[in-house]
Amino acid sequence: MIAEIHGRAAMDRRKERRLDDLELSVQIWGVDRNARPFAELVRATSVSSTGAVLLDVHSKLHAGEMLDVQHEARRAQFRVVWTRPGEMGIQALPHEEPIFEIGVPKTLEMVGTG
């Protein structure tokens, strides 16, 4: 029960809404911790307007390192926040425009416009 309460508290601290049910294909590239260039096609989940969790990542990166991420035609630079084997949390650099379209679904935007 304490873990459930702690988990809820952690989610309440988030600054923005995340879409946990969504998975997107994204391209990542940069230079790994061994100074080797890499490029991978991975999955992004738990997506927000400024961050995501990347899955199926094979490159070896540390927290604090930078990488480029592209979703569809949009690309931006991100900082690695945390890593686990095969996955990492990323956050967009402050000056970057959002590349993930996170917003009110179109059906809700249309309510009251008729």
C-alpha angles and dihedrals in degrees: 000000000000089000090054092051091045091048091052091048090052091052091049090058093063113114096214143024119273129203104223096172094059127088120188131186111236136175117228129188141165139103120307128221090272090058091252120137115239139185124185141170107227140161124257122207137164084045124187131170090269106027151014146184113255119213131197092028115163100174117100110237134158129220109275096033121120131235138171119243128194126193114181106316095336124092136178143165119259136188120227108240100180139351137208127172105294097359143064141182116235135191127196117244111256096252095051124106114234114268097187114072102227114167147104111322113255092246090060093046090058095054110112096012095102 
